[in-house]
Amino acid sequence: MNINFEEYYLEILNYFRANPYLAMAVGGLLMLLLMKKPKLFFTIALIVAINISALFVISYTASVSDMQKKKLISKTTEQINAY
C-alpha cells in the first residue's frame, strides 16, 4: 500500500487547469477569507497541513514495512531454494 502524493497533486492541478473559473473562485474565496477572517484561514491551513503530514507518515511507514516484508519473503525463498 503506497500512497503516491505526486499523482494526487497532479490530478488536482489538472482539474483546476481544466476549470479555470472554479480555480479563480477558490482562489478568490481563499483571499477573501484571508483578508476578512485570518484566524479561520490559518486554522483551516493548519488542519490541512496536519492531515497531509499524517497521511505522509502513514504512507512512508506502510512503504517501509512493505519493503521489509518483500525482503523477508525473498530471504525465505532463497533459504528454501538452497536446501
Secondary structure as GFF3:
##gff-version 3
##sequence-region A 1 83
A	DSSP	alpha_helix	5	18	.	.	.	ID=ss1
A	DSSP	alpha_helix	20	36	.	.	.	ID=ss2
A	DSSP	alpha_helix	38	82	.	.	.	ID=ss3
###
